[in-house]
């Protein structure tokens, strides 16, 4: 054991000596650092100064001070000039095209009885009424039970109908109303009955209203006169 420890100590001392010898050997053979050549530096500086003397540096112009508003105006680009609009030459002759206006239909309506019901009819409109027996599609019909005829200025009130007044119409279609369900029920009798029904109808289009012109028209003045006459009669009857 003693011999091994001694050999280890000798080996460690030997390695340290080898390292030191190698370090000294490398430092001796390394080249010395070169000193700076101040002469060459001075010559180059002289050349630079001579060239600057020959070519003097232009002096910088002083920049004028400006406010923030002036800088904003300077930075904005000028707007492009708007093109001037040249006045159009006046036309020598102006041609005015007048649209041909269709003659307006006379504003008129009538109250007519069809199948026991009263309808307010206007020329040009379509109406669905109760079934007209014996009328086929595209047949022309005339309705004579006219109770009232009204225009934009006058009114013709029938007593009970307006004599000679006729409403002309054309049959457009023969159809059926929507289905209606009839349900019958009796309690405690086990009685249930469900029946559907669709009422037949006729669709007509009013074409014109004629024949009322000879009937006496009713105006506000005539109504006032009639009211005054009725009041006088009542007063005479009471007296």
C-alpha positions as CSV (number, residue, x, y, z in Angstrom):
1,X,0.0,0.0,0.0
2,X,2.9,2.4,0.8
3,X,4.5,1.7,-2.6
4,X,1.3,2.6,-4.5
5,X,0.9,5.9,-2.6
6,X,4.4,6.9,-3.3
7,X,4.1,6.1,-7.0
8,X,0.9,8.3,-7.2
9,X,2.7,11.2,-5.5
10,X,5.6,10.9,-8.0
11,X,3.3,10.8,-11.0
12,X,1.4,13.9,-9.9
13,X,4.6,15.9,-9.3
14,X,5.9,14.8,-12.6
15,X,2.8,15.9,-14.5
16,X,2.9,19.3,-12.8
17,X,6.6,19.8,-13.7
18,X,5.8,18.8,-17.4
19,X,3.0,21.4,-17.5
20,X,5.3,24.2,-16.2
21,X,8.0,23.3,-18.7
22,X,5.6,23.4,-21.5
23,X,4.3,26.8,-20.4
24,X,7.8,28.4,-20.2
25,X,8.7,26.9,-23.6
26,X,5.7,28.4,-25.4
27,X,6.2,31.8,-23.8
28,X,9.9,32.0,-24.9
29,X,9.2,31.1,-28.5
30,X,6.1,33.4,-28.9
31,X,6.7,36.5,-31.1
32,X,6.7,39.9,-29.5
33,X,3.9,42.3,-30.1
34,X,4.5,44.9,-32.9
35,X,4.6,48.4,-31.8
36,X,2.3,51.0,-33.5
37,X,3.9,53.0,-36.4
38,X,3.1,56.6,-35.4
39,X,5.0,57.9,-38.4
40,X,2.7,56.4,-40.9
41,X,-0.3,57.6,-38.9
42,X,1.0,61.2,-39.0
43,X,1.6,61.0,-42.7
44,X,-2.0,59.9,-43.5
45,X,-3.4,62.6,-41.3
46,X,-1.4,65.2,-43.1
47,X,-2.7,63.9,-46.5
48,X,-6.3,64.2,-45.2
49,X,-5.8,67.7,-43.9
50,X,-4.3,68.8,-47.3
51,X,-7.2,67.3,-49.2
52,X,-9.7,69.0,-47.0
53,X,-7.9,72.4,-47.5
54,X,-8.1,72.0,-51.3
55,X,-11.8,71.0,-51.2
56,X,-13.5,73.2,-48.6
57,X,-16.7,71.8,-47.1
58,X,-19.8,73.8,-48.1
59,X,-21.4,75.6,-45.2
60,X,-24.8,74.4,-44.1
61,X,-27.7,76.8,-44.5
62,X,-29.5,77.6,-41.3
63,X,-33.0,76.1,-41.2
64,X,-35.7,78.7,-40.4
65,X,-37.9,77.9,-37.5
66,X,-41.6,77.3,-38.3
67,X,-44.7,76.7,-36.1
68,X,-46.6,73.5,-36.0
69,X,-49.5,74.9,-38.1
70,X,-47.0,76.0,-40.8
71,X,-45.4,72.6,-40.9
72,X,-48.9,70.9,-41.2
73,X,-49.7,73.2,-44.1
74,X,-46.4,72.5,-45.8
75,X,-46.7,68.8,-45.5
76,X,-50.2,68.7,-47.0
77,X,-50.2,68.4,-50.8
78,X,-52.0,71.1,-52.7
79,X,-55.5,70.2,-53.9
80,X,-55.9,69.5,-57.6
81,X,-57.7,72.4,-59.3
82,X,-61.3,71.7,-60.0
83,X,-62.2,71.6,-63.7
84,X,-64.2,74.6,-64.7
85,X,-67.7,73.7,-66.0
86,X,-68.4,75.3,-69.2
87,X,-72.0,76.5,-69.7
88,X,-73.9,74.4,-72.1
89,X,-75.1,76.3,-75.2
90,X,-78.8,77.1,-75.1
91,X,-80.8,75.0,-77.4
92,X,-82.3,76.9,-80.2
93,X,-85.6,75.0,-80.1
94,X,-86.8,72.9,-77.2
95,X,-89.1,70.0,-78.1
96,X,-91.5,69.2,-75.2
97,X,-93.0,65.8,-75.5
98,X,-96.4,65.7,-73.8
99,X,-97.3,62.3,-72.6
100,X,-100.7,61.2,-73.6
101,X,-102.7,60.9,-70.5
102,X,-105.4,58.3,-70.5
103,X,-108.8,59.7,-69.7
104,X,-109.6,59.0,-66.1
105,X,-112.7,57.1,-65.3
106,X,-115.4,58.9,-63.6
107,X,-115.3,58.4,-59.9
108,X,-118.6,56.6,-59.3
109,X,-119.9,53.8,-57.1
110,X,-123.3,52.1,-56.6
111,X,-125.0,50.0,-54.0
112,X,-126.6,47.0,-55.7
113,X,-128.6,43.9,-54.4
114,X,-127.2,40.5,-55.6
115,X,-128.8,37.3,-54.2
116,X,-130.4,39.1,-51.3
117,X,-127.2,40.9,-50.2
118,X,-126.0,44.4,-50.7
119,X,-122.7,45.2,-52.4
120,X,-120.9,48.5,-52.9
121,X,-119.5,48.1,-56.5
122,X,-117.0,50.3,-58.4
123,X,-116.2,49.9,-62.1
124,X,-113.1,47.9,-62.9
125,X,-113.1,45.8,-59.7
126,X,-113.8,42.2,-59.1
127,X,-116.3,40.8,-56.6
128,X,-117.2,37.4,-55.4
129,X,-121.0,37.0,-54.9
130,X,-123.5,34.3,-54.3
131,X,-124.0,31.8,-57.2
132,X,-125.9,33.3,-60.2
133,X,-127.9,30.5,-61.6
134,X,-127.8,30.1,-65.4
135,X,-124.7,32.4,-65.8
136,X,-121.7,31.0,-67.6
137,X,-118.1,32.2,-67.8
138,X,-117.7,35.4,-70.0
139,X,-121.4,36.1,-70.0
140,X,-122.5,39.7,-69.8
141,X,-125.1,40.4,-67.1
142,X,-127.1,43.5,-66.1
143,X,-128.0,44.2,-62.4
144,X,-131.1,46.4,-62.1
145,X,-131.7,46.5,-58.3
146,X,-129.6,49.6,-57.7
147,X,-130.3,51.3,-54.4
148,X,-127.9,54.2,-54.6
149,X,-125.5,55.8,-57.1
150,X,-122.8,58.3,-56.0
151,X,-120.4,60.4,-58.0
152,X,-117.8,63.0,-57.0
153,X,-120.4,65.9,-57.0
154,X,-123.9,64.4,-56.7
155,X,-125.8,61.5,-55.1
156,X,-128.8,59.6,-56.4
157,X,-130.8,57.9,-53.7
158,X,-133.4,55.3,-54.7
159,X,-136.9,55.0,-53.3
160,X,-136.4,52.1,-52.9
161,X,-134.3,51.8,-56.2
162,X,-132.9,54.2,-58.7
163,X,-135.1,53.9,-61.7
164,X,-133.4,53.1,-65.0
165,X,-130.0,52.6,-63.3
166,X,-128.1,49.5,-64.5
167,X,-124.8,48.0,-63.4
168,X,-123.1,46.0,-66.2
169,X,-120.8,43.1,-65.3
170,X,-119.0,40.1,-66.8
171,X,-118.9,36.7,-65.3
172,X,-115.2,35.7,-64.7
173,X,-115.5,32.4,-62.9
174,X,-117.8,29.9,-61.2
175,X,-116.3,28.5,-58.0
176,X,-116.8,27.3,-54.5
177,X,-116.1,28.9,-51.1
178,X,-113.6,27.4,-48.7
179,X,-114.8,24.2,-46.9
180,X,-116.8,24.6,-43.7
181,X,-117.1,21.7,-41.3
182,X,-120.5,21.1,-39.6
183,X,-120.1,19.0,-36.5
184,X,-123.1,17.6,-34.6
185,X,-122.9,16.2,-31.0
186,X,-125.3,14.8,-28.5
187,X,-124.1,14.0,-25.0
188,X,-124.7,10.6,-23.4
189,X,-126.1,9.3,-26.7
190,X,-122.9,8.3,-28.6
191,X,-124.0,10.6,-31.4
192,X,-121.3,12.3,-33.6
193,X,-121.8,13.7,-37.1
194,X,-119.2,15.6,-39.1
195,X,-120.3,17.1,-42.4
196,X,-118.3,19.3,-44.9
197,X,-119.9,22.0,-47.1
198,X,-118.6,24.3,-49.8
199,X,-121.0,27.1,-50.9
200,X,-121.0,27.8,-54.6
201,X,-120.1,31.4,-55.7
202,X,-119.6,33.5,-58.8
203,X,-116.8,35.9,-59.5
204,X,-117.8,39.0,-61.5
205,X,-116.1,42.1,-62.9
206,X,-118.0,45.4,-62.9
207,X,-117.6,47.2,-66.3
208,X,-119.9,50.3,-66.1
209,X,-122.8,52.0,-64.3
210,X,-125.4,53.7,-66.5
211,X,-128.9,55.0,-66.6
212,X,-128.9,57.1,-63.5
213,X,-128.6,60.6,-65.1
214,X,-132.3,61.1,-65.5
215,X,-133.1,60.4,-61.8
216,X,-133.4,63.5,-59.6
217,X,-130.1,64.1,-57.7
218,X,-129.9,64.8,-54.1
219,X,-127.8,67.8,-53.0
220,X,-127.2,69.6,-49.7
221,X,-129.6,72.4,-50.6
222,X,-132.4,69.9,-51.5
223,X,-131.8,68.1,-48.2
224,X,-132.1,71.3,-46.3
225,X,-135.3,72.2,-48.1
226,X,-136.7,68.7,-47.4
227,X,-135.9,69.1,-43.7
228,X,-137.5,72.5,-43.5
229,X,-140.6,71.2,-45.2
230,X,-140.8,68.3,-42.8
231,X,-140.5,70.6,-39.8
232,X,-143.3,72.9,-41.1
233,X,-145.6,69.9,-41.6
234,X,-144.9,68.7,-38.0
235,X,-145.6,72.2,-36.6
236,X,-148.8,72.5,-38.6
237,X,-149.9,69.1,-37.4
238,X,-149.3,70.0,-33.8
239,X,-151.1,73.3,-34.1
